[in-house]
Amino acid sequence: MSESTETIYHRVSRLEDEVATLRAEVDRLKHAMRNKIARHEISLIKKGSDVESIID
């Protein structure tokens, strides 16, 4: 096997890194959406609407 040949172990390692990066990005997006929903709920409450939060 030459040095330029990628082993299955290297491939799995790279894929695990990609998955970790994607999970971190999804977490950031979820946090941003929670903030947006919370801001929207606050604006509704300020307008006098009765709001039941959808955020856990």
mmCIF entry with sequence, helices, sheets and N, C-alpha, C, O atoms, coordinates in Angstrom:
data_MODEL
# 
_entry.id   MODEL 
# 
_entity.id                         1 
_entity.type                       polymer 
_entity.pdbx_number_of_molecules   1 
# 
_entity_poly.entity_id                      1 
_entity_poly.type                           'polypeptide(L)' 
_entity_poly.nstd_linkage                   no 
_entity_poly.nstd_monomer                   no 
_entity_poly.pdbx_seq_one_letter_code       MSESTETIYHRVSRLEDEVATLRAEVDRLKHAMRNKIARHEISLIKKGSDVESIID 
_entity_poly.pdbx_seq_one_letter_code_can   MSESTETIYHRVSRLEDEVATLRAEVDRLKHAMRNKIARHEISLIKKGSDVESIID 
_entity_poly.pdbx_strand_id                 A 
# 
loop_
_entity_poly_seq.entity_id 
_entity_poly_seq.num 
_entity_poly_seq.mon_id 
_entity_poly_seq.hetero 
1 1  MET n 
1 2  SER n 
1 3  GLU n 
1 4  SER n 
1 5  THR n 
1 6  GLU n 
1 7  THR n 
1 8  ILE n 
1 9  TYR n 
1 10 HIS n 
1 11 ARG n 
1 12 VAL n 
1 13 SER n 
1 14 ARG n 
1 15 LEU n 
1 16 GLU n 
1 17 ASP n 
1 18 GLU n 
1 19 VAL n 
1 20 ALA n 
1 21 THR n 
1 22 LEU n 
1 23 ARG n 
1 24 ALA n 
1 25 GLU n 
1 26 VAL n 
1 27 ASP n 
1 28 ARG n 
1 29 LEU n 
1 30 LYS n 
1 31 HIS n 
1 32 ALA n 
1 33 MET n 
1 34 ARG n 
1 35 ASN n 
1 36 LYS n 
1 37 ILE n 
1 38 ALA n 
1 39 ARG n 
1 40 HIS n 
1 41 GLU n 
1 42 ILE n 
1 43 SER n 
1 44 LEU n 
1 45 ILE n 
1 46 LYS n 
1 47 LYS n 
1 48 GLY n 
1 49 SER n 
1 50 ASP n 
1 51 VAL n 
1 52 GLU n 
1 53 SER n 
1 54 ILE n 
1 55 ILE n 
1 56 ASP n 
# 
_struct_asym.id          A 
_struct_asym.entity_id   1 
# 
_struct_conf.conf_type_id            HELX_P 
_struct_conf.id                      HELX_P1 
_struct_conf.pdbx_PDB_helix_id       AA1 
_struct_conf.beg_label_comp_id       ILE 
_struct_conf.beg_label_asym_id       A 
_struct_conf.beg_label_seq_id        8 
_struct_conf.pdbx_beg_PDB_ins_code   ? 
_struct_conf.end_label_comp_id       LYS 
_struct_conf.end_label_asym_id       A 
_struct_conf.end_label_seq_id        46 
_struct_conf.pdbx_end_PDB_ins_code   ? 
_struct_conf.beg_auth_comp_id        ILE 
_struct_conf.beg_auth_asym_id        A 
_struct_conf.beg_auth_seq_id         8 
_struct_conf.end_auth_comp_id        LYS 
_struct_conf.end_auth_asym_id        A 
_struct_conf.end_auth_seq_id         46 
_struct_conf.pdbx_PDB_helix_class    1 
_struct_conf.details                 ? 
_struct_conf.pdbx_PDB_helix_length   39 
# 
_struct_conf_type.id          HELX_P 
_struct_conf_type.criteria    ? 
_struct_conf_type.reference   ? 
# 
loop_
_atom_site.group_PDB 
_atom_site.id 
_atom_site.type_symbol 
_atom_site.label_atom_id 
_atom_site.label_alt_id 
_atom_site.label_comp_id 
_atom_site.label_asym_id 
_atom_site.label_entity_id 
_atom_site.label_seq_id 
_atom_site.pdbx_PDB_ins_code 
_atom_site.Cartn_x 
_atom_site.Cartn_y 
_atom_site.Cartn_z 
_atom_site.occupancy 
_atom_site.B_iso_or_equiv 
_atom_site.pdbx_formal_charge 
_atom_site.auth_seq_id 
_atom_site.auth_comp_id 
_atom_site.auth_asym_id 
_atom_site.auth_atom_id 
_atom_site.pdbx_PDB_model_num 
ATOM 1   N N  . MET A 1 1  ? 0.836   -1.174 0.000  1.00 0.00 ? 1  MET A N  1 
ATOM 2   C CA . MET A 1 1  ? 0.000   0.000  0.000  1.00 0.00 ? 1  MET A CA 1 
ATOM 3   C C  . MET A 1 1  ? 0.883   1.241  0.000  1.00 0.00 ? 1  MET A C  1 
ATOM 4   O O  . MET A 1 1  ? 1.838   1.324  0.773  1.00 0.00 ? 1  MET A O  1 
ATOM 5   N N  . SER A 1 2  ? 0.572   2.198  -0.857 1.00 0.00 ? 2  SER A N  1 
ATOM 6   C CA . SER A 1 2  ? 1.373   3.412  -0.901 1.00 0.00 ? 2  SER A CA 1 
ATOM 7   C C  . SER A 1 2  ? 0.929   4.384  0.191  1.00 0.00 ? 2  SER A C  1 
ATOM 8   O O  . SER A 1 2  ? -0.142  4.239  0.781  1.00 0.00 ? 2  SER A O  1 
ATOM 9   N N  . GLU A 1 3  ? 1.780   5.376  0.441  1.00 0.00 ? 3  GLU A N  1 
ATOM 10  C CA . GLU A 1 3  ? 1.471   6.356  1.479  1.00 0.00 ? 3  GLU A CA 1 
ATOM 11  C C  . GLU A 1 3  ? 0.266   7.217  1.116  1.00 0.00 ? 3  GLU A C  1 
ATOM 12  O O  . GLU A 1 3  ? -0.408  7.737  2.005  1.00 0.00 ? 3  GLU A O  1 
ATOM 13  N N  . SER A 1 4  ? -0.017  7.377  -0.187 1.00 0.00 ? 4  SER A N  1 
ATOM 14  C CA . SER A 1 4  ? -1.123  8.235  -0.601 1.00 0.00 ? 4  SER A CA 1 
ATOM 15  C C  . SER A 1 4  ? -2.476  7.526  -0.511 1.00 0.00 ? 4  SER A C  1 
ATOM 16  O O  . SER A 1 4  ? -3.519  8.166  -0.643 1.00 0.00 ? 4  SER A O  1 
ATOM 17  N N  . THR A 1 5  ? -2.465  6.221  -0.288 1.00 0.00 ? 5  THR A N  1 
ATOM 18  C CA . THR A 1 5  ? -3.709  5.476  -0.173 1.00 0.00 ? 5  THR A CA 1 
ATOM 19  C C  . THR A 1 5  ? -4.326  5.715  1.191  1.00 0.00 ? 5  THR A C  1 
ATOM 20  O O  . THR A 1 5  ? -3.678  5.556  2.225  1.00 0.00 ? 5  THR A O  1 
ATOM 21  N N  . GLU A 1 6  ? -5.596  6.102  1.170  1.00 0.00 ? 6  GLU A N  1 
ATOM 22  C CA . GLU A 1 6  ? -6.299  6.369  2.419  1.00 0.00 ? 6  GLU A CA 1 
ATOM 23  C C  . GLU A 1 6  ? -6.836  5.058  2.982  1.00 0.00 ? 6  GLU A C  1 
ATOM 24  O O  . GLU A 1 6  ? -7.504  4.301  2.278  1.00 0.00 ? 6  GLU A O  1 
ATOM 25  N N  . THR A 1 7  ? -6.547  4.800  4.228  1.00 0.00 ? 7  THR A N  1 
ATOM 26  C CA . THR A 1 7  ? -7.059  3.578  4.852  1.00 0.00 ? 7  THR A CA 1 
ATOM 27  C C  . THR A 1 7  ? -8.478  3.838  5.339  1.00 0.00 ? 7  THR A C  1 
ATOM 28  O O  . THR A 1 7  ? -8.908  4.985  5.453  1.00 0.00 ? 7  THR A O  1 
ATOM 29  N N  . ILE A 1 8  ? -9.183  2.782  5.617  1.00 0.00 ? 8  ILE A N  1 
ATOM 30  C CA . ILE A 1 8  ? -10.546 2.894  6.127  1.00 0.00 ? 8  ILE A CA 1 
ATOM 31  C C  . ILE A 1 8  ? -10.555 3.646  7.456  1.00 0.00 ? 8  ILE A C  1 
ATOM 32  O O  . ILE A 1 8  ? -11.511 4.360  7.761  1.00 0.00 ? 8  ILE A O  1 
ATOM 33  N N  . TYR A 1 9  ? -9.506  3.489  8.237  1.00 0.00 ? 9  TYR A N  1 
ATOM 34  C CA . TYR A 1 9  ? -9.413  4.149  9.535  1.00 0.00 ? 9  TYR A CA 1 
ATOM 35  C C  . TYR A 1 9  ? -9.290  5.662  9.370  1.00 0.00 ? 9  TYR A C  1 
ATOM 36  O O  . TYR A 1 9  ? -9.899  6.430  10.115 1.00 0.00 ? 9  TYR A O  1 
ATOM 37  N N  . HIS A 1 10 ? -8.489  6.082  8.381  1.00 0.00 ? 10 HIS A N  1 
ATOM 38  C CA . HIS A 1 10 ? -8.362  7.510  8.112  1.00 0.00 ? 10 HIS A CA 1 
ATOM 39  C C  . HIS A 1 10 ? -9.686  8.081  7.602  1.00 0.00 ? 10 HIS A C  1 
ATOM 40  O O  . HIS A 1 10 ? -10.088 9.181  7.980  1.00 0.00 ? 10 HIS A O  1 
ATOM 41  N N  . ARG A 1 11 ? -10.346 7.324  6.746  1.00 0.00 ? 11 ARG A N  1 
ATOM 42  C CA . ARG A 1 11 ? -11.628 7.771  6.193  1.00 0.00 ? 11 ARG A CA 1 
ATOM 43  C C  . ARG A 1 11 ? -12.677 7.919  7.305  1.00 0.00 ? 11 ARG A C  1 
ATOM 44  O O  . ARG A 1 11 ? -13.398 8.916  7.362  1.00 0.00 ? 11 ARG A O  1 
ATOM 45  N N  . VAL A 1 12 ? -12.749 6.928  8.173  1.00 0.00 ? 12 VAL A N  1 
ATOM 46  C CA . VAL A 1 12 ? -13.701 6.981  9.289  1.00 0.00 ? 12 VAL A CA 1 
ATOM 47  C C  . VAL A 1 12 ? -13.378 8.161  10.196 1.00 0.00 ? 12 VAL A C  1 
ATOM 48  O O  . VAL A 1 12 ? -14.284 8.856  10.656 1.00 0.00 ? 12 VAL A O  1 
ATOM 49  N N  . SER A 1 13 ? -12.122 8.387  10.450 1.00 0.00 ? 13 SER A N  1 
ATOM 50  C CA . SER A 1 13 ? -11.703 9.506  11.288 1.00 0.00 ? 13 SER A CA 1 
ATOM 51  C C  . SER A 1 13 ? -12.134 10.833 10.672 1.00 0.00 ? 13 SER A C  1 
ATOM 52  O O  . SER A 1 13 ? -12.647 11.706 11.373 1.00 0.00 ? 13 SER A O  1 
ATOM 53  N N  . ARG A 1 14 ? -11.929 10.990 9.361  1.00 0.00 ? 14 ARG A N  1 
ATOM 54  C CA . ARG A 1 14 ? -12.344 12.227 8.690  1.00 0.00 ? 14 ARG A CA 1 
ATOM 55  C C  . ARG A 1 14 ? -13.852 12.393 8.748  1.00 0.00 ? 14 ARG A C  1 
ATOM 56  O O  . ARG A 1 14 ? -14.345 13.498 8.975  1.00 0.00 ? 14 ARG A O  1 
ATOM 57  N N  . LEU A 1 15 ? -14.591 11.309 8.547  1.00 0.00 ? 15 LEU A N  1 
ATOM 58  C CA . LEU A 1 15 ? -16.051 11.380 8.601  1.00 0.00 ? 15 LEU A CA 1 
ATOM 59  C C  . LEU A 1 15 ? -16.550 11.729 9.998  1.00 0.00 ? 15 LEU A C  1 
ATOM 60  O O  . LEU A 1 15 ? -17.515 12.478 10.146 1.00 0.00 ? 15 LEU A O  1 
ATOM 61  N N  . GLU A 1 16 ? -15.897 11.190 11.014 1.00 0.00 ? 16 GLU A N  1 
ATOM 62  C CA . GLU A 1 16 ? -16.269 11.534 12.393 1.00 0.00 ? 16 GLU A CA 1 
ATOM 63  C C  . GLU A 1 16 ? -16.043 13.012 12.663 1.00 0.00 ? 16 GLU A C  1 
ATOM 64  O O  . GLU A 1 16 ? -16.846 13.650 13.344 1.00 0.00 ? 16 GLU A O  1 
ATOM 65  N N  . ASP A 1 17 ? -14.953 13.561 12.133 1.00 0.00 ? 17 ASP A N  1 
ATOM 66  C CA . ASP A 1 17 ? -14.681 14.994 12.277 1.00 0.00 ? 17 ASP A CA 1 
ATOM 67  C C  . ASP A 1 17 ? -15.761 15.817 11.577 1.00 0.00 ? 17 ASP A C  1 
ATOM 68  O O  . ASP A 1 17 ? -16.219 16.828 12.110 1.00 0.00 ? 17 ASP A O  1 
ATOM 69  N N  . GLU A 1 18 ? -16.165 15.384 10.384 1.00 0.00 ? 18 GLU A N  1 
ATOM 70  C CA . GLU A 1 18 ? -17.208 16.090 9.647  1.00 0.00 ? 18 GLU A CA 1 
ATOM 71  C C  . GLU A 1 18 ? -18.533 16.045 10.406 1.00 0.00 ? 18 GLU A C  1 
ATOM 72  O O  . GLU A 1 18 ? -19.247 17.046 10.469 1.00 0.00 ? 18 GLU A O  1 
ATOM 73  N N  . VAL A 1 19 ? -18.858 14.899 10.977 1.00 0.00 ? 19 VAL A N  1 
ATOM 74  C CA . VAL A 1 19 ? -20.094 14.761 11.753 1.00 0.00 ? 19 VAL A CA 1 
ATOM 75  C C  . VAL A 1 19 ? -20.058 15.692 12.958 1.00 0.00 ? 19 VAL A C  1 
ATOM 76  O O  . VAL A 1 19 ? -21.054 16.348 13.260 1.00 0.00 ? 19 VAL A O  1 
ATOM 77  N N  . ALA A 1 20 ? -18.942 15.756 13.639 1.00 0.00 ? 20 ALA A N  1 
ATOM 78  C CA . ALA A 1 20 ? -18.812 16.634 14.807 1.00 0.00 ? 20 ALA A CA 1 
ATOM 79  C C  . ALA A 1 20 ? -18.990 18.095 14.399 1.00 0.00 ? 20 ALA A C  1 
ATOM 80  O O  . ALA A 1 20 ? -19.636 18.862 15.113 1.00 0.00 ? 20 ALA A O  1 
ATOM 81  N N  . THR A 1 21 ? -18.427 18.484 13.268 1.00 0.00 ? 21 THR A N  1 
ATOM 82  C CA . THR A 1 21 ? -18.577 19.847 12.771 1.00 0.00 ? 21 THR A CA 1 
ATOM 83  C C  . THR A 1 21 ? -20.033 20.153 12.447 1.00 0.00 ? 21 THR A C  1 
ATOM 84  O O  . THR A 1 21 ? -20.541 21.220 12.791 1.00 0.00 ? 21 THR A O  1 
ATOM 85  N N  . LEU A 1 22 ? -20.696 19.219 11.790 1.00 0.00 ? 22 LEU A N  1 
ATOM 86  C CA . LEU A 1 22 ? -22.115 19.409 11.445 1.00 0.00 ? 22 LEU A CA 1 
ATOM 87  C C  . LEU A 1 22 ? -22.989 19.481 12.687 1.00 0.00 ? 22 LEU A C  1 
ATOM 88  O O  . LEU A 1 22 ? -23.918 20.288 12.741 1.00 0.00 ? 22 LEU A O  1 
ATOM 89  N N  . ARG A 1 23 ? -22.709 18.657 13.677 1.00 0.00 ? 23 ARG A N  1 
ATOM 90  C CA . ARG A 1 23 ? -23.479 18.701 14.927 1.00 0.00 ? 23 ARG A CA 1 
ATOM 91  C C  . ARG A 1 23 ? -23.321 20.045 15.624 1.00 0.00 ? 23 ARG A C  1 
ATOM 92  O O  . ARG A 1 23 ? -24.289 20.594 16.150 1.00 0.00 ? 23 ARG A O  1 
ATOM 93  N N  . ALA A 1 24 ? -22.113 20.571 15.627 1.00 0.00 ? 24 ALA A N  1 
ATOM 94  C CA . ALA A 1 24 ? -21.874 21.875 16.245 1.00 0.00 ? 24 ALA A CA 1 
ATOM 95  C C  . ALA A 1 24 ? -22.645 22.964 15.498 1.00 0.00 ? 24 ALA A C  1 
ATOM 96  O O  . ALA A 1 24 ? -23.196 23.872 16.118 1.00 0.00 ? 24 ALA A O  1 
ATOM 97  N N  . GLU A 1 25 ? -22.682 22.874 14.179 1.00 0.00 ? 25 GLU A N  1 
ATOM 98  C CA . GLU A 1 25 ? -23.419 23.858 13.381 1.00 0.00 ? 25 GLU A CA 1 
ATOM 99  C C  . GLU A 1 25 ? -24.921 23.760 13.658 1.00 0.00 ? 25 GLU A C  1 
ATOM 100 O O  . GLU A 1 25 ? -25.596 24.782 13.782 1.00 0.00 ? 25 GLU A O  1 
ATOM 101 N N  . VAL A 1 26 ? -25.439 22.554 13.754 1.00 0.00 ? 26 VAL A N  1 
ATOM 102 C CA . VAL A 1 26 ? -26.862 22.360 14.059 1.00 0.00 ? 26 VAL A CA 1 
ATOM 103 C C  . VAL A 1 26 ? -27.175 22.930 15.442 1.00 0.00 ? 26 VAL A C  1 
ATOM 104 O O  . VAL A 1 26 ? -28.214 23.563 15.627 1.00 0.00 ? 26 VAL A O  1 
ATOM 105 N N  . ASP A 1 27 ? -26.296 22.714 16.404 1.00 0.00 ? 27 ASP A N  1 
ATOM 106 C CA . ASP A 1 27 ? -26.505 23.265 17.744 1.00 0.00 ? 27 ASP A CA 1 
ATOM 107 C C  . ASP A 1 27 ? -26.568 24.789 17.711 1.00 0.00 ? 27 ASP A C  1 
ATOM 108 O O  . ASP A 1 27 ? -27.402 25.388 18.390 1.00 0.00 ? 27 ASP A O  1 
ATOM 109 N N  . ARG A 1 28 ? -25.683 25.426 16.921 1.00 0.00 ? 28 ARG A N  1 
ATOM 110 C CA . ARG A 1 28 ? -25.709 26.885 16.797 1.00 0.00 ? 28 ARG A CA 1 
ATOM 111 C C  . ARG A 1 28 ? -27.015 27.353 16.165 1.00 0.00 ? 28 ARG A C  1 
ATOM 112 O O  . ARG A 1 28 ? -27.592 28.351 16.600 1.00 0.00 ? 28 ARG A O  1 
ATOM 113 N N  . LEU A 1 29 ? -27.484 26.644 15.146 1.00 0.00 ? 29 LEU A N  1 
ATOM 114 C CA . LEU A 1 29 ? -28.739 27.006 14.489 1.00 0.00 ? 29 LEU A CA 1 
ATOM 115 C C  . LEU A 1 29 ? -29.932 26.843 15.429 1.00 0.00 ? 29 LEU A C  1 
ATOM 116 O O  . LEU A 1 29 ? -30.829 27.686 15.458 1.00 0.00 ? 29 LEU A O  1 
ATOM 117 N N  . LYS A 1 30 ? -29.935 25.751 16.198 1.00 0.00 ? 30 LYS A N  1 
ATOM 118 C CA . LYS A 1 30 ? -31.024 25.542 17.160 1.00 0.00 ? 30 LYS A CA 1 
ATOM 119 C C  . LYS A 1 30 ? -31.042 26.662 18.199 1.00 0.00 ? 30 LYS A C  1 
ATOM 120 O O  . LYS A 1 30 ? -32.108 27.157 18.562 1.00 0.00 ? 30 LYS A O  1 
ATOM 121 N N  . HIS A 1 31 ? -29.875 27.055 18.670 1.00 0.00 ? 31 HIS A N  1 
ATOM 122 C CA . HIS A 1 31 ? -29.786 28.131 19.654 1.00 0.00 ? 31 HIS A CA 1 
ATOM 123 C C  . HIS A 1 31 ? -30.310 29.440 19.059 1.00 0.00 ? 31 HIS A C  1 
ATOM 124 O O  . HIS A 1 31 ? -31.045 30.176 19.717 1.00 0.00 ? 31 HIS A O  1 
ATOM 125 N N  . ALA A 1 32 ? -29.934 29.722 17.825 1.00 0.00 ? 32 ALA A N  1 
ATOM 126 C CA . ALA A 1 32 ? -30.390 30.943 17.164 1.00 0.00 ? 32 ALA A CA 1 
ATOM 127 C C  . ALA A 1 32 ? -31.907 30.933 16.993 1.00 0.00 ? 32 ALA A C  1 
ATOM 128 O O  . ALA A 1 32 ? -32.555 31.960 17.199 1.00 0.00 ? 32 ALA A O  1 
ATOM 129 N N  . MET A 1 33 ? -32.478 29.800 16.622 1.00 0.00 ? 33 MET A N  1 
ATOM 130 C CA . MET A 1 33 ? -33.927 29.706 16.450 1.00 0.00 ? 33 MET A CA 1 
ATOM 131 C C  . MET A 1 33 ? -34.641 29.863 17.785 1.00 0.00 ? 33 MET A C  1 
ATOM 132 O O  . MET A 1 33 ? -35.684 30.513 17.850 1.00 0.00 ? 33 MET A O  1 
ATOM 133 N N  . ARG A 1 34 ? -34.104 29.285 18.841 1.00 0.00 ? 34 ARG A N  1 
ATOM 134 C CA . ARG A 1 34 ? -34.712 29.456 20.171 1.00 0.00 ? 34 ARG A CA 1 
ATOM 135 C C  . ARG A 1 34 ? -34.726 30.926 20.569 1.00 0.00 ? 34 ARG A C  1 
ATOM 136 O O  . ARG A 1 34 ? -35.711 31.417 21.121 1.00 0.00 ? 34 ARG A O  1 
ATOM 137 N N  . ASN A 1 35 ? -33.627 31.629 20.287 1.00 0.00 ? 35 ASN A N  1 
ATOM 138 C CA . ASN A 1 35 ? -33.565 33.053 20.599 1.00 0.00 ? 35 ASN A CA 1 
ATOM 139 C C  . ASN A 1 35 ? -34.592 33.831 19.787 1.00 0.00 ? 35 ASN A C  1 
ATOM 140 O O  . ASN A 1 35 ? -35.253 34.728 20.311 1.00 0.00 ? 35 ASN A O  1 
ATOM 141 N N  . LYS A 1 36 ? -34.725 33.490 18.518 1.00 0.00 ? 36 LYS A N  1 
ATOM 142 C CA . LYS A 1 36 ? -35.684 34.181 17.657 1.00 0.00 ? 36 LYS A CA 1 
ATOM 143 C C  . LYS A 1 36 ? -37.113 33.947 18.146 1.00 0.00 ? 36 LYS A C  1 
ATOM 144 O O  . LYS A 1 36 ? -37.914 34.879 18.194 1.00 0.00 ? 36 LYS A O  1 
ATOM 145 N N  . ILE A 1 37 ? -37.427 32.722 18.503 1.00 0.00 ? 37 ILE A N  1 
ATOM 146 C CA . ILE A 1 37 ? -38.768 32.393 19.006 1.00 0.00 ? 37 ILE A CA 1 
ATOM 147 C C  . ILE A 1 37 ? -39.026 33.142 20.317 1.00 0.00 ? 37 ILE A C  1 
ATOM 148 O O  . ILE A 1 37 ? -40.106 33.697 20.520 1.00 0.00 ? 37 ILE A O  1 
ATOM 149 N N  . ALA A 1 38 ? -38.032 33.151 21.199 1.00 0.00 ? 38 ALA A N  1 
ATOM 150 C CA . ALA A 1 38 ? -38.192 33.843 22.485 1.00 0.00 ? 38 ALA A CA 1 
ATOM 151 C C  . ALA A 1 38 ? -38.432 35.333 22.262 1.00 0.00 ? 38 ALA A C  1 
ATOM 152 O O  . ALA A 1 38 ? -39.288 35.923 22.922 1.00 0.00 ? 38 ALA A O  1 
ATOM 153 N N  . ARG A 1 39 ? -37.692 35.948 21.344 1.00 0.00 ? 39 ARG A N  1 
ATOM 154 C CA . ARG A 1 39 ? -37.900 37.372 21.058 1.00 0.00 ? 39 ARG A CA 1 
ATOM 155 C C  . ARG A 1 39 ? -39.301 37.616 20.508 1.00 0.00 ? 39 ARG A C  1 
ATOM 156 O O  . ARG A 1 39 ? -39.944 38.605 20.860 1.00 0.00 ? 39 ARG A O  1 
ATOM 157 N N  . HIS A 1 40 ? -39.769 36.728 19.657 1.00 0.00 ? 40 HIS A N  1 
ATOM 158 C CA . HIS A 1 40 ? -41.116 36.854 19.099 1.00 0.00 ? 40 HIS A CA 1 
ATOM 159 C C  . HIS A 1 40 ? -42.168 36.738 20.209 1.00 0.00 ? 40 HIS A C  1 
ATOM 160 O O  . HIS A 1 40 ? -43.118 37.520 20.253 1.00 0.00 ? 40 HIS A O  1 
ATOM 161 N N  . GLU A 1 41 ? -41.996 35.766 21.096 1.00 0.00 ? 41 GLU A N  1 
ATOM 162 C CA . GLU A 1 41 ? -42.934 35.599 22.210 1.00 0.00 ? 41 GLU A CA 1 
ATOM 163 C C  . GLU A 1 41 ? -42.951 36.833 23.108 1.00 0.00 ? 41 GLU A C  1 
ATOM 164 O O  . GLU A 1 41 ? -44.013 37.259 23.561 1.00 0.00 ? 41 GLU A O  1 
ATOM 165 N N  . ILE A 1 42 ? -41.789 37.401 23.362 1.00 0.00 ? 42 ILE A N  1 
ATOM 166 C CA . ILE A 1 42 ? -41.716 38.601 24.195 1.00 0.00 ? 42 ILE A CA 1 
ATOM 167 C C  . ILE A 1 42 ? -42.463 39.749 23.526 1.00 0.00 ? 42 ILE A C  1 
ATOM 168 O O  . ILE A 1 42 ? -43.180 40.498 24.189 1.00 0.00 ? 42 ILE A O  1 
ATOM 169 N N  . SER A 1 43 ? -42.295 39.886 22.216 1.00 0.00 ? 43 SER A N  1 
ATOM 170 C CA . SER A 1 43 ? -43.002 40.975 21.526 1.00 0.00 ? 43 SER A CA 1 
ATOM 171 C C  . SER A 1 43 ? -44.514 40.761 21.583 1.00 0.00 ? 43 SER A C  1 
ATOM 172 O O  . SER A 1 43 ? -45.266 41.729 21.702 1.00 0.00 ? 43 SER A O  1 
ATOM 173 N N  . LEU A 1 44 ? -44.969 39.516 21.501 1.00 0.00 ? 44 LEU A N  1 
ATOM 174 C CA . LEU A 1 44 ? -46.405 39.241 21.608 1.00 0.00 ? 44 LEU A CA 1 
ATOM 175 C C  . LEU A 1 44 ? -46.922 39.563 23.010 1.00 0.00 ? 44 LEU A C  1 
ATOM 176 O O  . LEU A 1 44 ? -48.008 40.122 23.165 1.00 0.00 ? 44 LEU A O  1 
ATOM 177 N N  . ILE A 1 45 ? -46.147 39.210 24.014 1.00 0.00 ? 45 ILE A N  1 
ATOM 178 C CA . ILE A 1 45 ? -46.540 39.485 25.403 1.00 0.00 ? 45 ILE A CA 1 
ATOM 179 C C  . ILE A 1 45 ? -46.628 40.991 25.631 1.00 0.00 ? 45 ILE A C  1 
ATOM 180 O O  . ILE A 1 45 ? -47.553 41.469 26.288 1.00 0.00 ? 45 ILE A O  1 
ATOM 181 N N  . LYS A 1 46 ? -45.671 41.734 25.092 1.00 0.00 ? 46 LYS A N  1 
ATOM 182 C CA . LYS A 1 46 ? -45.686 43.189 25.239 1.00 0.00 ? 46 LYS A CA 1 
ATOM 183 C C  . LYS A 1 46 ? -46.928 43.790 24.592 1.00 0.00 ? 46 LYS A C  1 
ATOM 184 O O  . LYS A 1 46 ? -47.417 44.829 25.036 1.00 0.00 ? 46 LYS A O  1 
ATOM 185 N N  . LYS A 1 47 ? -47.442 43.143 23.546 1.00 0.00 ? 47 LYS A N  1 
ATOM 186 C CA . LYS A 1 47 ? -48.646 43.624 22.861 1.00 0.00 ? 47 LYS A CA 1 
ATOM 187 C C  . LYS A 1 47 ? -49.917 43.192 23.581 1.00 0.00 ? 47 LYS A C  1 
ATOM 188 O O  . LYS A 1 47 ? -51.024 43.560 23.187 1.00 0.00 ? 47 LYS A O  1 
ATOM 189 N N  . GLY A 1 48 ? -49.741 42.398 24.649 1.00 0.00 ? 48 GLY A N  1 
ATOM 190 C CA . GLY A 1 48 ? -50.897 41.967 25.449 1.00 0.00 ? 48 GLY A CA 1 
ATOM 191 C C  . GLY A 1 48 ? -51.451 40.606 25.064 1.00 0.00 ? 48 GLY A C  1 
ATOM 192 O O  . GLY A 1 48 ? -52.491 40.199 25.583 1.00 0.00 ? 48 GLY A O  1 
ATOM 193 N N  . SER A 1 49 ? -50.791 39.905 24.182 1.00 0.00 ? 49 SER A N  1 
ATOM 194 C CA . SER A 1 49 ? -51.257 38.566 23.784 1.00 0.00 ? 49 SER A CA 1 
ATOM 195 C C  . SER A 1 49 ? -50.915 37.558 24.871 1.00 0.00 ? 49 SER A C  1 
ATOM 196 O O  . SER A 1 49 ? -49.890 37.666 25.544 1.00 0.00 ? 49 SER A O  1 
ATOM 197 N N  . ASP A 1 50 ? -51.792 36.582 25.025 1.00 0.00 ? 50 ASP A N  1 
ATOM 198 C CA . ASP A 1 50 ? -51.534 35.477 25.948 1.00 0.00 ? 50 ASP A CA 1 
ATOM 199 C C  . ASP A 1 50 ? -50.753 34.430 25.168 1.00 0.00 ? 50 ASP A C  1 
ATOM 200 O O  . ASP A 1 50 ? -51.266 33.858 24.206 1.00 0.00 ? 50 ASP A O  1 
ATOM 201 N N  . VAL A 1 51 ? -49.527 34.180 25.574 1.00 0.00 ? 51 VAL A N  1 
ATOM 202 C CA . VAL A 1 51 ? -48.627 33.298 24.815 1.00 0.00 ? 51 VAL A CA 1 
ATOM 203 C C  . VAL A 1 51 ? -48.237 32.115 25.671 1.00 0.00 ? 51 VAL A C  1 
ATOM 204 O O  . VAL A 1 51 ? -47.865 32.264 26.835 1.00 0.00 ? 51 VAL A O  1 
ATOM 205 N N  . GLU A 1 52 ? -48.326 30.937 25.079 1.00 0.00 ? 52 GLU A N  1 
ATOM 206 C CA . GLU A 1 52 ? -47.814 29.730 25.727 1.00 0.00 ? 52 GLU A CA 1 
ATOM 207 C C  . GLU A 1 52 ? -46.539 29.351 24.991 1.00 0.00 ? 52 GLU A C  1 
ATOM 208 O O  . GLU A 1 52 ? -46.572 29.088 23.789 1.00 0.00 ? 52 GLU A O  1 
ATOM 209 N N  . SER A 1 53 ? -45.433 29.322 25.688 1.00 0.00 ? 53 SER A N  1 
ATOM 210 C CA . SER A 1 53 ? -44.140 29.094 25.054 1.00 0.00 ? 53 SER A CA 1 
ATOM 211 C C  . SER A 1 53 ? -44.070 27.712 24.428 1.00 0.00 ? 53 SER A C  1 
ATOM 212 O O  . SER A 1 53 ? -44.573 26.730 24.974 1.00 0.00 ? 53 SER A O  1 
ATOM 213 N N  . ILE A 1 54 ? -43.425 27.665 23.255 1.00 0.00 ? 54 ILE A N  1 
ATOM 214 C CA . ILE A 1 54 ? -43.194 26.377 22.598 1.00 0.00 ? 54 ILE A CA 1 
ATOM 215 C C  . ILE A 1 54 ? -41.779 25.889 22.838 1.00 0.00 ? 54 ILE A C  1 
ATOM 216 O O  . ILE A 1 54 ? -41.396 24.808 22.392 1.00 0.00 ? 54 ILE A O  1 
ATOM 217 N N  . ILE A 1 55 ? -40.996 26.708 23.559 1.00 0.00 ? 55 ILE A N  1 
ATOM 218 C CA . ILE A 1 55 ? -39.621 26.335 23.856 1.00 0.00 ? 55 ILE A CA 1 
ATOM 219 C C  . ILE A 1 55 ? -39.591 25.518 25.131 1.00 0.00 ? 55 ILE A C  1 
ATOM 220 O O  . ILE A 1 55 ? -40.185 25.896 26.142 1.00 0.00 ? 55 ILE A O  1 
ATOM 221 N N  . ASP A 1 56 ? -38.887 24.383 25.073 1.00 0.00 ? 56 ASP A N  1 
ATOM 222 C CA . ASP A 1 56 ? -38.754 23.524 26.266 1.00 0.00 ? 56 ASP A CA 1 
ATOM 223 C C  . ASP A 1 56 ? -37.742 24.076 27.220 1.00 0.00 ? 56 ASP A C  1 
ATOM 224 O O  . ASP A 1 56 ? -37.500 23.487 28.274 1.00 0.00 ? 56 ASP A O  1 
# 
